[in-house]
Amino acid sequence: MKIVSLFSGTGGLDRGFENEGFKVIWANEYDKSIWSTFEKNFPHTTLDKRSIIDIDPDEAPECDGIIGGPPCQSWSEAGAARGINDPRGQLFNDYVKFIKAKKPRFFLAENVQGLLFSKHSDALDNIFKEFLKVGYNVSYHLLNSNDYGVPQDRKRVIIVGYPVSYGEHFIPPEPDEYKPTLKDAIWDLRKNGKPALKKNKANSKLKIPNHEYMIGGFSTMYMSRNRVRSWNEPSFTIQAGGRHAPCHPQAPKMVKVRKDKMKFKHGSTKLYRRLSVRECARIQTFPDSHIFHYDSVPDGYKMIGNAVAVDFAAKIAAKIRDDLKRLGNMPIDFKKKGTLKKPS
């Protein structure tokens, strides 16, 4: 089945879907710091490098599905959470524009859990109404990637639409019984990490591609919380900023000084370093063959932190694939208004 990918980033969602038999034939990404990484990892995909606001959906090819993660900063708990009032939040409307024009057999949108905050309820309702008017049955779910083969706590909202003529809503797969840990993901990398070069430039002398970590001090905000998870725990959420990358599990957990102030355990300071770019990629379940290309190490963290975890995407993709096979003989039309199914 052919897929159009919007806001593709480094391709975590794309790779997850391709792992389950889909083919991404056309993608859109506006951030030039990502282009090289995407093109070298998806040489078969046409990459449109324009801003989505400048693209007529008719320029994209016909497809079976549209996937994408509109920029999440506007909806993030950690950010200003301005939502649809932020120009980045309004890019959700451009995603809707593609759905209206292409009318695929399914669509999937991924975003941060802040999308569900009550302050955004009116904006989110309006987005849903647009999907329903086109003729899709829409459901949304807040899922933790750690329940689906990813060694980190990472809660994300998944919105999926099926044509109303299918008579069904997407239901996510059952969570896995086993929850992977940091040891599962990065134990074999523990001895080969290297610091970035001066000014956090990429280190060319690496045995393992991208296995370098950002250098520099730790901010007051960073030191306000424990940033260490043990080997037998899942990672904290991998964020898009290298400054806030979790510490490596080789270090002891940080010691509380007082409210909103932590310190590194005395005598163990040398053990505290940020996770490397490759370690973060492993935690996001990218294969080691997925190489990240950058001159500045923070760009590597940004690409990975903004991505959808690959194995999480694959679990969702497999469920959609199976649903579409089962519903393959159903007529596809959009004559009726769809319905919204909220989480139970």
Legacy VTK file of the C-alpha trace (Angstrom):
# vtk DataFile Version 3.0
C-alpha trace
ASCII
DATASET POLYDATA
POINTS 344 float
0.000 0.000 0.000
1.266 3.428 -0.947
1.773 6.122 1.676
2.170 9.909 1.615
4.113 11.200 4.616
3.760 14.767 5.906
6.072 16.484 8.422
8.293 13.454 7.910
11.310 14.492 9.944
13.961 11.796 9.984
11.363 9.134 9.177
10.510 7.248 12.363
6.847 6.921 11.426
7.782 6.158 7.821
10.201 3.398 8.781
7.690 1.819 11.127
5.089 1.663 8.362
7.584 0.359 5.809
8.581 -2.389 8.261
4.970 -3.591 8.049
4.740 -3.672 4.256
3.688 -0.129 3.374
5.699 1.952 0.907
6.305 5.663 1.422
6.272 7.092 -2.105
6.207 10.838 -1.347
7.223 12.804 1.727
7.371 16.418 2.814
9.908 17.977 5.179
10.805 21.677 5.359
13.762 21.552 7.791
16.915 21.568 5.681
19.016 20.126 8.528
17.047 16.867 8.081
17.058 16.518 4.281
20.340 14.641 3.968
19.391 12.126 6.656
15.969 11.436 5.154
17.190 11.126 1.567
20.034 8.739 2.440
17.761 6.497 4.516
14.792 6.600 2.095
16.391 6.792 -1.377
13.235 5.404 -3.012
11.001 8.205 -1.680
10.389 11.540 -3.404
11.099 14.276 -0.843
9.337 17.620 -1.315
11.329 20.252 0.570
8.849 23.121 0.450
6.794 24.360 3.360
3.514 22.484 3.412
1.628 25.783 3.223
3.076 26.285 -0.273
2.056 22.860 -1.605
-1.161 22.138 -3.449
-2.266 18.642 -2.317
-2.942 17.790 -5.965
0.836 17.848 -6.453
1.158 14.815 -4.185
0.519 11.371 -5.726
-2.578 9.283 -5.137
-2.143 7.051 -2.125
-3.759 4.517 0.193
-2.852 6.369 3.353
-1.529 9.643 4.738
0.600 9.691 7.868
2.322 12.481 9.722
3.112 14.283 12.929
2.302 17.996 12.630
4.802 20.026 14.722
4.154 19.350 18.381
5.853 22.297 20.101
2.634 24.330 20.154
0.814 21.595 22.051
3.632 20.494 24.350
3.344 20.491 28.127
6.966 21.623 28.320
6.472 24.502 25.892
4.170 27.498 25.777
1.226 25.234 24.844
-0.321 27.886 22.620
-1.885 25.215 20.435
-3.810 26.362 17.389
-3.022 30.004 18.195
0.602 29.365 17.280
1.517 29.311 13.550
3.046 25.869 14.092
-0.204 24.632 15.609
-2.061 25.892 12.565
-0.078 23.468 10.417
-2.579 20.886 11.615
-5.021 22.624 9.246
-2.678 21.930 6.327
-2.663 18.260 7.298
-6.470 18.316 7.168
-6.265 19.974 3.745
-4.372 16.967 2.358
-6.918 14.535 3.800
-9.778 16.423 2.140
-8.035 16.466 -1.228
-6.655 12.910 -1.390
-9.367 10.989 0.548
-7.119 8.003 1.345
-8.255 4.676 2.800
-6.874 5.802 6.157
-4.991 8.619 7.800
-2.909 8.774 10.946
-1.767 11.854 12.874
0.590 11.667 15.854
1.143 14.331 18.506
2.124 14.952 22.124
-0.261 14.345 25.004
-0.563 18.113 25.501
-2.907 18.057 22.516
-5.561 16.697 24.910
-5.242 19.471 27.509
-8.599 21.096 28.267
-7.284 24.480 27.098
-7.044 23.033 23.563
-10.424 21.268 23.560
-12.192 23.761 21.279
-9.374 23.708 18.715
-9.197 19.922 18.789
-12.969 19.621 18.393
-12.790 21.839 15.304
-10.068 19.642 13.808
-12.161 16.533 14.439
-15.216 18.193 12.895
-13.278 18.800 9.674
-12.287 15.117 9.483
-15.876 14.033 10.165
-17.290 16.350 7.504
-15.046 14.732 4.893
-16.581 11.364 5.763
-14.187 9.638 8.164
-14.882 7.703 11.312
-12.233 9.067 13.663
-10.822 7.748 16.926
-8.019 9.012 19.118
-5.987 7.336 21.845
-3.293 8.329 24.328
-0.737 5.518 24.213
2.591 4.878 25.947
5.260 3.648 23.538
6.729 1.489 26.319
3.638 -0.716 25.953
4.588 -1.360 22.324
8.211 -2.455 22.283
9.928 0.875 22.981
12.348 1.177 25.948
11.128 4.567 27.157
8.104 6.165 28.740
6.729 8.172 25.838
3.040 9.083 25.786
1.638 10.170 22.447
-1.780 10.873 20.951
-2.662 8.813 17.897
-5.554 9.993 15.694
-6.736 7.564 13.006
-9.509 7.883 10.450
-11.237 5.216 8.302
-13.856 5.937 5.586
-17.333 6.074 7.098
-18.453 3.373 4.635
-16.204 0.879 6.471
-18.511 1.206 9.466
-15.633 0.912 11.951
-13.235 2.962 14.035
-9.572 2.179 14.593
-8.870 0.342 17.846
-5.208 0.177 18.936
-3.467 -3.166 19.439
-3.289 -4.691 22.891
-0.191 -3.652 24.865
2.762 -6.046 24.894
3.237 -8.099 28.040
6.964 -7.327 28.247
8.116 -3.731 28.706
11.674 -3.232 27.383
14.331 -1.457 29.436
17.496 0.553 28.918
19.544 -2.616 29.270
17.644 -4.174 26.380
18.390 -1.146 24.223
21.903 0.105 24.894
23.865 -2.308 27.113
26.219 -3.246 24.272
27.026 0.430 23.605
28.182 1.251 27.120
31.952 1.303 26.443
32.236 3.112 23.121
30.571 6.511 23.557
32.677 9.561 22.736
32.201 13.239 23.583
31.386 15.700 20.839
34.157 17.986 19.677
34.535 21.598 20.772
31.341 23.636 20.325
29.492 20.315 20.028
30.637 19.633 16.509
30.390 16.103 15.167
33.206 13.705 16.077
34.564 11.936 12.995
36.524 9.337 15.008
33.691 7.040 16.029
33.640 3.236 15.934
29.840 3.299 15.953
28.077 5.962 13.825
26.460 8.767 15.872
27.717 7.342 19.177
28.752 10.746 20.521
27.250 12.783 23.317
26.750 16.474 23.809
29.194 18.275 26.100
28.672 21.342 28.253
27.137 22.234 31.581
23.778 21.246 33.017
21.201 23.997 33.446
19.280 24.845 36.610
16.186 23.397 34.957
18.041 20.170 34.193
19.233 19.918 37.792
15.710 20.419 39.157
14.786 16.766 38.566
16.428 13.365 38.643
17.643 12.668 35.104
18.891 9.102 35.623
16.975 5.902 35.024
18.539 2.556 35.999
19.436 -0.207 33.561
16.341 -2.189 34.503
13.958 0.720 33.832
12.691 2.306 30.624
14.269 5.617 29.664
12.735 8.973 30.316
11.162 10.474 27.192
13.792 11.334 24.585
13.361 15.031 23.863
14.374 17.080 20.846
17.032 19.083 22.684
20.422 17.615 23.491
20.755 19.781 26.589
17.881 17.848 28.120
18.943 14.355 27.075
18.715 11.919 30.022
21.891 10.867 31.776
23.455 7.494 31.039
22.301 4.682 33.392
25.914 4.023 34.424
25.458 6.891 36.905
23.684 6.681 40.273
20.358 8.436 40.546
20.671 12.077 41.474
20.384 13.240 45.075
17.682 15.645 46.226
18.951 18.824 47.878
15.591 20.539 48.270
12.464 21.188 46.216
13.398 21.608 42.535
17.099 21.180 43.196
19.110 17.978 42.697
22.826 17.218 42.613
25.051 14.469 41.272
26.051 11.875 43.841
29.359 12.728 45.499
32.279 10.714 44.190
30.457 9.673 41.020
30.445 12.920 39.054
32.552 11.495 36.219
29.801 8.938 35.493
27.218 11.578 34.634
27.036 12.194 30.925
24.169 12.630 28.525
23.025 9.696 26.428
24.697 9.735 23.021
22.866 10.403 19.767
23.080 6.690 18.882
21.848 5.656 22.332
18.870 7.973 21.923
18.263 6.478 18.474
18.330 2.955 19.951
15.853 4.037 22.626
13.653 5.390 19.818
14.126 1.917 18.216
15.867 3.136 15.077
18.081 0.406 13.602
21.816 1.072 13.605
21.643 1.146 9.797
19.651 4.388 10.060
22.524 6.897 10.036
21.967 10.504 11.103
23.890 13.123 9.131
24.811 16.403 10.798
27.681 18.774 11.474
26.312 19.972 14.796
25.535 17.269 17.359
22.409 19.072 18.689
20.845 18.525 15.252
21.164 14.779 15.791
19.278 14.952 19.074
16.624 17.172 17.479
15.936 14.725 14.659
15.624 11.768 17.016
13.623 13.499 19.739
11.061 14.800 17.254
10.604 11.373 15.651
7.961 8.746 16.299
9.522 5.657 17.870
9.924 3.132 15.044
8.636 0.011 16.804
5.643 1.901 18.181
4.824 3.097 14.658
5.185 -0.471 13.371
2.701 -1.860 15.914
0.131 0.767 14.903
0.871 0.170 11.207
0.386 -3.590 11.562
-3.048 -3.079 13.110
-4.067 -0.667 10.325
-2.746 -3.088 7.682
-4.738 -5.960 9.138
-7.875 -3.819 9.384
-7.598 -2.743 5.748
-7.099 -6.338 4.583
-10.175 -7.424 6.517
-12.212 -4.519 5.167
-10.824 -4.826 1.646
-14.149 -5.770 0.043
-16.075 -2.935 1.664
-17.068 -0.007 -0.577
-15.117 3.215 -0.112
-17.234 6.334 -0.125
-17.507 9.521 1.864
-21.158 10.386 1.317
-22.060 10.480 4.990
-20.621 12.428 7.882
-18.356 10.366 10.076
-18.480 9.824 13.820
-15.927 10.399 16.567
-15.062 7.619 18.995
-13.467 8.877 22.211
-11.274 6.701 24.426
-13.293 4.548 26.831
LINES 1 345
344 0 1 2 3 4 5 6 7 8 9 10 11 12 13 14 15 16 17 18 19 20 21 22 23 24 25 26 27 28 29 30 31 32 33 34 35 36 37 38 39 40 41 42 43 44 45 46 47 48 49 50 51 52 53 54 55 56 57 58 59 60 61 62 63 64 65 66 67 68 69 70 71 72 73 74 75 76 77 78 79 80 81 82 83 84 85 86 87 88 89 90 91 92 93 94 95 96 97 98 99 100 101 102 103 104 105 106 107 108 109 110 111 112 113 114 115 116 117 118 119 120 121 122 123 124 125 126 127 128 129 130 131 132 133 134 135 136 137 138 139 140 141 142 143 144 145 146 147 148 149 150 151 152 153 154 155 156 157 158 159 160 161 162 163 164 165 166 167 168 169 170 171 172 173 174 175 176 177 178 179 180 181 182 183 184 185 186 187 188 189 190 191 192 193 194 195 196 197 198 199 200 201 202 203 204 205 206 207 208 209 210 211 212 213 214 215 216 217 218 219 220 221 222 223 224 225 226 227 228 229 230 231 232 233 234 235 236 237 238 239 240 241 242 243 244 245 246 247 248 249 250 251 252 253 254 255 256 257 258 259 260 261 262 263 264 265 266 267 268 269 270 271 272 273 274 275 276 277 278 279 280 281 282 283 284 285 286 287 288 289 290 291 292 293 294 295 296 297 298 299 300 301 302 303 304 305 306 307 308 309 310 311 312 313 314 315 316 317 318 319 320 321 322 323 324 325 326 327 328 329 330 331 332 333 334 335 336 337 338 339 340 341 342 343
